[in-house]
Amino acid sequence: MKIQHLVGVWMIVACTTTLLWAETNTPPSVAKTPITILTLDAVLTRVEKGHPLLRGSQTQRMVASGKLLTALGKFEPNLVNDWELERLVKNGKTTSVGFNDTLVELRHPWGIRGFAGFRTGIGDVEVADLGINTSNQPLLGIVLPLLRGFMTNPDHAELMKSSLANKQAEIEIQKTRQDLYLGAATQYWSWVAAWKLMKLQQQAVAVAEARTTQLMKQAKAGARAQFDVIEASQEVQRRRAHFIKAQRQIDKEQYKLALFLWESDTLVIPENLTAPRFPLMRPEQVLKQFEQEKHRAPMVRPEIQLVRLEAEFNHIDLEVAANNFLPDLTLEATPSRKPEDFVLGLGYRFGAKLSFPFLQREARGDELQMKGKAQRLKLLQQYRLQQVSMDVGNAHSAITRTEKRTQVSRQALHLAKKLEKGERTRFKLGATSLLFVNLRERNVLQAAEGWITAMADYQKALALYKWAIGGWVKGSSSDGTQVNNERRS
C-alpha cells in the first residue's frame, strides 16, 4: 500500500514538474487557448505613434520652418508710400511744394539694396535731372557694397543657417527615436524576463502544494511520517514568498514599460498581456556584417551628424567674421528722399562711402571666438567617432558573451534536471529524504532562472547593437501591430 501511494505521488509530481519546465523545452505542435501577447514590435509602434518625447521632438520641424521664415523676412519686398511736403516763401509768396513716392524696396541676400517705383510732384516743382512737374515719373535706386557685406553678411549667414535648420530638426528627431527605442527594447525584455520568472515561481508553488496535499493524505493513512508533511509545508511557504517577490518584480517592470506604451495621451499598463517565447538565436547573421556595420555607423549615428552640422554653422559664422576685416566700401545711386533737397532741385544723389575700423578689435574678437569653437568641435567630433566605435564594439562583445552564457545556462539546466530526476528515483527507493529532493528542485529552478535571464540579456544586447549601428534612425524595420493574438501551447 505504501509503495502504491508513493508511485501515485510521484506521478502527480512528475506531471506537474513537466509543466513547470515546459518553457525551456521545444514547444508542442498542438495549439490551444489563444492568449493576447505583447510583442516588441507592438511596443516600438506605440513609441513611434504616441510617445510624448518623440512627438515633442517632431515639433522641431515647426521651429525650423519658423527660423527659415524669419530669415527670409529680412529680404521680403516692402511697399512704401511716402508723402513729403515743404512750405516756403519765395519772392514774398508762400508756396507748398513736395512729392509723393510709391515704390517697392528690395533686399538681396548678397547685401545689395534697391528700389523701384513712381514719384509724383506736388505744387510748382521743377527738377532738371528728373524733368517732372505733376506727372508720374519712374524711380530707380541701388546701394551696392563692394567689399564688406558683399555676398557674405550677417543676414545672409542667418538665412544659410536657417536653411539647415530642417536638417538639424530631422537629426534631433532621429536621436530621440534611437534613445527611446533602445530604452523601450531594454525595458521590454526586462519585463519579459520578469514575467517568465513570475510564471516559473507560480508553477513551483503549484508543484509544492500538490506534493503537500498528497503527503497529508498519506500521513492520515499512516503511510507517511508527519515530519515529511512539515517539510513539504515549509517548502510551500518558502516558494510562496519567492512567488510574491516575483509578483512585485513584474509589477515594477510593467510600470516602467508603461512609460513607453502610449495611446491617446494615456499610459497603457500591460497587466493583462503575456510575454512571447524568446526568439531563436541567430548570432551569426548579426556578427557576419560586423565590420561593415562598424564602418557605416559613424555616417548614420545622429550624435556625429549633429557635430558635423554644428561645424557647418560655425563655418558660416567664421566666414562672416573674416569678411568683417574688409573695408566698408559702398556705392549709392538713389533719388533724394529729403524734401528740402528735393525742393532745392536735387533729384538724384550719387555717393561712395569708405570706412575702415582702425584697430579691428571687433572683427578679431569674432574670428577668435569662431576659431576656438571650430577647434572644440573638431575635438568633439574625434571623441564622438571613438565613442561610436566603442559602442559598436561593446554591443558586439555583449552579443558574443551573452550567446555563450545562454549555452552554458542551458547546459546547466539540463544537468540540474538530470540530478533532480535521479534524486526522485532515489527517494522512491528510500535512499534519500524529501529535503534533498527539494534541494534538487531548487537547483533546477535556479538554473531555469539563470537561463531566462541570459536569454533576456541576449535580446538586450541585440537592441544595444542595433542602437550602436544606428539601426533605429528611420524607425523600426518591422511593421508590427500593437497587440498580436497568437496561440500559445
CORGI-V245187 format. One record per residue. N is the residue number from 1. RES is the residue in one small letter. NEAR is the number of other C-alpha atoms within 12 Angstrom. Layout:
n->N res->RES near->NEAR
n->N res->RES near->NEAR
This chain:
n->1 res->m near->12
n->2 res->k near->20
n->3 res->i near->16
n->4 res->q near->13
n->5 res->h near->23
n->6 res->l near->27
n->7 res->v near->20
n->8 res->g near->21
n->9 res->v near->31
n->10 res->w near->32
n->11 res->m near->21
n->12 res->i near->24
n->13 res->v near->33
n->14 res->a near->25
n->15 res->c near->19
n->16 res->t near->23
n->17 res->t near->32
n->18 res->t near->22
n->19 res->l near->23
n->20 res->l near->30
n->21 res->w near->35
n->22 res->a near->21
n->23 res->e near->29
n->24 res->t near->31
n->25 res->n near->19
n->26 res->t near->13
n->27 res->p near->17
n->28 res->p near->14
n->29 res->s near->9
n->30 res->v near->11
n->31 res->a near->12
n->32 res->k near->12
n->33 res->t near->11
n->34 res->p near->15
n->35 res->i near->19
n->36 res->t near->22
n->37 res->i near->27
n->38 res->l near->37
n->39 res->t near->34
n->40 res->l near->43
n->41 res->d near->27
n->42 res->a near->35
n->43 res->v near->44
n->44 res->l near->42
n->45 res->t near->32
n->46 res->r near->39
n->47 res->v near->40
n->48 res->e near->40
n->49 res->k near->26
n->50 res->g near->29
n->51 res->h near->31
n->52 res->p near->25
n->53 res->l near->27
n->54 res->l near->31
n->55 res->r near->24
n->56 res->g near->20
n->57 res->s near->25
n->58 res->q near->28
n->59 res->t near->19
n->60 res->q near->25
n->61 res->r near->25
n->62 res->m near->19
n->63 res->v near->23
n->64 res->a near->27
n->65 res->s near->24
n->66 res->g near->20
n->67 res->k near->25
n->68 res->l near->27
n->69 res->l near->22
n->70 res->t near->22
n->71 res->a near->25
n->72 res->l near->24
n->73 res->g near->21
n->74 res->k near->24
n->75 res->f near->24
n->76 res->e near->17
n->77 res->p near->18
n->78 res->n near->19
n->79 res->l near->16
n->80 res->v near->18
n->81 res->n near->18
n->82 res->d near->21
n->83 res->w near->20
n->84 res->e near->26
n->85 res->l near->26
n->86 res->e near->25
n->87 res->r near->18
n->88 res->l near->19
n->89 res->v near->11
n->90 res->k near->13
n->91 res->n near->7
n->92 res->g near->7
n->93 res->k near->9
n->94 res->t near->13
n->95 res->t near->18
n->96 res->s near->21
n->97 res->v near->31
n->98 res->g near->36
n->99 res->f near->38
n->100 res->n near->32
n->101 res->d near->33
n->102 res->t near->25
n->103 res->l near->27
n->104 res->v near->24
n->105 res->e near->27
n->106 res->l near->26
n->107 res->r near->25
n->108 res->h near->28
n->109 res->p near->27
n->110 res->w near->25
n->111 res->g near->29
n->112 res->i near->29
n->113 res->r near->30
n->114 res->g near->27
n->115 res->f near->28
n->116 res->a near->26
n->117 res->g near->26
n->118 res->f near->27
n->119 res->r near->35
n->120 res->t near->32
n->121 res->g near->35
n->122 res->i near->27
n->123 res->g near->23
n->124 res->d near->26
n->125 res->v near->30
n->126 res->e near->24
n->127 res->v near->26
n->128 res->a near->15
n->129 res->d near->17
n->130 res->l near->27
n->131 res->g near->20
n->132 res->i near->26
n->133 res->n near->24
n->134 res->t near->21
n->135 res->s near->20
n->136 res->n near->20
n->137 res->q near->25
n->138 res->p near->23
n->139 res->l near->29
n->140 res->l near->28
n->141 res->g near->30
n->142 res->i near->27
n->143 res->v near->30
n->144 res->l near->29
n->145 res->p near->31
n->146 res->l near->25
n->147 res->l near->26
n->148 res->r near->32
n->149 res->g near->32
n->150 res->f near->30
n->151 res->m near->24
n->152 res->t near->31
n->153 res->n near->32
n->154 res->p near->27
n->155 res->d near->29
n->156 res->h near->31
n->157 res->a near->33
n->158 res->e near->28
n->159 res->l near->32
n->160 res->m near->31
n->161 res->k near->31
n->162 res->s near->30
n->163 res->s near->27
n->164 res->l near->29
n->165 res->a near->31
n->166 res->n near->26
n->167 res->k near->26
n->168 res->q near->35
n->169 res->a near->31
n->170 res->e near->28
n->171 res->i near->33
n->172 res->e near->34
n->173 res->i near->32
n->174 res->q near->36
n->175 res->k near->33
n->176 res->t near->34
n->177 res->r near->41
n->178 res->q near->37
n->179 res->d near->33
n->180 res->l near->39
n->181 res->y near->43
n->182 res->l near->36
n->183 res->g near->29
n->184 res->a near->40
n->185 res->a near->41
n->186 res->t near->33
n->187 res->q near->34
n->188 res->y near->42
n->189 res->w near->41
n->190 res->s near->34
n->191 res->w near->43
n->192 res->v near->40
n->193 res->a near->38
n->194 res->a near->34
n->195 res->w near->40
n->196 res->k near->38
n->197 res->l near->38
n->198 res->m near->35
n->199 res->k near->33
n->200 res->l near->39
n->201 res->q near->38
n->202 res->q near->30
n->203 res->q near->31
n->204 res->a near->40
n->205 res->v near->36
n->206 res->a near->28
n->207 res->v near->37
n->208 res->a near->38
n->209 res->e near->30
n->210 res->a near->29
n->211 res->r near->38
n->212 res->t near->32
n->213 res->t near->23
n->214 res->q near->29
n->215 res->l near->34
n->216 res->m near->26
n->217 res->k near->23
n->218 res->q near->27
n->219 res->a near->22
n->220 res->k near->14
n->221 res->a near->15
n->222 res->g near->15
n->223 res->a near->21
n->224 res->r near->26
n->225 res->a near->20
n->226 res->q near->19
n->227 res->f near->18
n->228 res->d near->27
n->229 res->v near->29
n->230 res->i near->21
n->231 res->e near->27
n->232 res->a near->34
n->233 res->s near->28
n->234 res->q near->22
n->235 res->e near->31
n->236 res->v near->28
n->237 res->q near->21
n->238 res->r near->21
n->239 res->r near->29
n->240 res->r near->25
n->241 res->a near->19
n->242 res->h near->26
n->243 res->f near->27
n->244 res->i near->21
n->245 res->k near->21
n->246 res->a near->28
n->247 res->q near->25
n->248 res->r near->19
n->249 res->q near->25
n->250 res->i near->36
n->251 res->d near->24
n->252 res->k near->22
n->253 res->e near->29
n->254 res->q near->34
n->255 res->y near->22
n->256 res->k near->25
n->257 res->l near->36
n->258 res->a near->31
n->259 res->l near->30
n->260 res->f near->41
n->261 res->l near->40
n->262 res->w near->29
n->263 res->e near->22
n->264 res->s near->13
n->265 res->d near->17
n->266 res->t near->15
n->267 res->l near->22
n->268 res->v near->27
n->269 res->i near->25
n->270 res->p near->33
n->271 res->e near->22
n->272 res->n near->16
n->273 res->l near->26
n->274 res->t near->32
n->275 res->a near->38
n->276 res->p near->31
n->277 res->r near->30
n->278 res->f near->29
n->279 res->p near->17
n->280 res->l near->15
n->281 res->m near->23
n->282 res->r near->16
n->283 res->p near->26
n->284 res->e near->14
n->285 res->q near->12
n->286 res->v near->25
n->287 res->l near->24
n->288 res->k near->14
n->289 res->q near->18
n->290 res->f near->27
n->291 res->e near->16
n->292 res->q near->15
n->293 res->e near->29
n->294 res->k near->34
n->295 res->h near->21
n->296 res->r near->21
n->297 res->a near->35
n->298 res->p near->32
n->299 res->m near->26
n->300 res->v near->29
n->301 res->r near->41
n->302 res->p near->37
n->303 res->e near->36
n->304 res->i near->34
n->305 res->q near->31
n->306 res->l near->30
n->307 res->v near->31
n->308 res->r near->31
n->309 res->l near->30
n->310 res->e near->28
n->311 res->a near->29
n->312 res->e near->28
n->313 res->f near->28
n->314 res->n near->31
n->315 res->h near->27
n->316 res->i near->31
n->317 res->d near->33
n->318 res->l near->30
n->319 res->e near->29
n->320 res->v near->31
n->321 res->a near->30
n->322 res->a near->29
n->323 res->n near->28
n->324 res->n near->30
n->325 res->f near->28
n->326 res->l near->27
n->327 res->p near->22
n->328 res->d near->23
n->329 res->l near->21
n->330 res->t near->26
n->331 res->l near->25
n->332 res->e near->25
n->333 res->a near->24
n->334 res->t near->26
n->335 res->p near->35
n->336 res->s near->30
n->337 res->r near->26
n->338 res->k near->24
n->339 res->p near->28
n->340 res->e near->20
n->341 res->d near->21
n->342 res->f near->32
n->343 res->v near->31
n->344 res->l near->21
n->345 res->g near->27
n->346 res->l near->23
n->347 res->g near->34
n->348 res->y near->25
n->349 res->r near->23
n->350 res->f near->18
n->351 res->g near->19
n->352 res->a near->18
n->353 res->k near->19
n->354 res->l near->17
n->355 res->s near->18
n->356 res->f near->18
n->357 res->p near->16
n->358 res->f near->12
n->359 res->l near->10
n->360 res->q near->19
n->361 res->r near->15
n->362 res->e near->18
n->363 res->a near->26
n->364 res->r near->22
n->365 res->g near->18
n->366 res->d near->23
n->367 res->e near->26
n->368 res->l near->19
n->369 res->q near->20
n->370 res->m near->27
n->371 res->k near->23
n->372 res->g near->18
n->373 res->k near->23
n->374 res->a near->26
n->375 res->q near->18
n->376 res->r near->19
n->377 res->l near->26
n->378 res->k near->23
n->379 res->l near->18
n->380 res->l near->22
n->381 res->q near->27
n->382 res->q near->19
n->383 res->y near->18
n->384 res->r near->25
n->385 res->l near->29
n->386 res->q near->21
n->387 res->q near->22
n->388 res->v near->33
n->389 res->s near->29
n->390 res->m near->21
n->391 res->d near->28
n->392 res->v near->38
n->393 res->g near->27
n->394 res->n near->25
n->395 res->a near->32
n->396 res->h near->35
n->397 res->s near->22
n->398 res->a near->30
n->399 res->i near->35
n->400 res->t near->29
n->401 res->r near->21
n->402 res->t near->30
n->403 res->e near->32
n->404 res->k near->21
n->405 res->r near->24
n->406 res->t near->33
n->407 res->q near->22
n->408 res->v near->20
n->409 res->s near->27
n->410 res->r near->29
n->411 res->q near->20
n->412 res->a near->23
n->413 res->l near->30
n->414 res->h near->23
n->415 res->l near->20
n->416 res->a near->27
n->417 res->k near->32
n->418 res->k near->18
n->419 res->l near->23
n->420 res->e near->29
n->421 res->k near->26
n->422 res->g near->20
n->423 res->e near->27
n->424 res->r near->32
n->425 res->t near->23
n->426 res->r near->19
n->427 res->f near->24
n->428 res->k near->24
n->429 res->l near->16
n->430 res->g near->16
n->431 res->a near->14
n->432 res->t near->18
n->433 res->s near->22
n->434 res->l near->34
n->435 res->l near->22
n->436 res->f near->26
n->437 res->v near->34
n->438 res->n near->34
n->439 res->l near->23
n->440 res->r near->28
n->441 res->e near->38
n->442 res->r near->29
n->443 res->n near->26
n->444 res->v near->34
n->445 res->l near->38
n->446 res->q near->26
n->447 res->a near->32
n->448 res->a near->39
n->449 res->e near->33
n->450 res->g near->31
n->451 res->w near->36
n->452 res->i near->38
n->453 res->t near->30
n->454 res->a near->33
n->455 res->m near->37
n->456 res->a near->39
n->457 res->d near->34
n->458 res->y near->38
n->459 res->q near->38
n->460 res->k near->35
n->461 res->a near->34
n->462 res->l near->37
n->463 res->a near->38
n->464 res->l near->36
n->465 res->y near->39
n->466 res->k near->39
n->467 res->w near->42
n->468 res->a near->41
n->469 res->i near->39
n->470 res->g near->39
n->471 res->g near->33
n->472 res->w near->34
n->473 res->v near->32
n->474 res->k near->24
n->475 res->g near->30
n->476 res->s near->32
n->477 res->s near->16
n->478 res->s near->17
n->479 res->d near->17
n->480 res->g near->20
n->481 res->t near->22
n->482 res->q near->28
n->483 res->v near->26
n->484 res->n near->23
n->485 res->n near->20
n->486 res->e near->21
n->487 res->r near->19
n->488 res->r near->22
n->489 res->s near->19
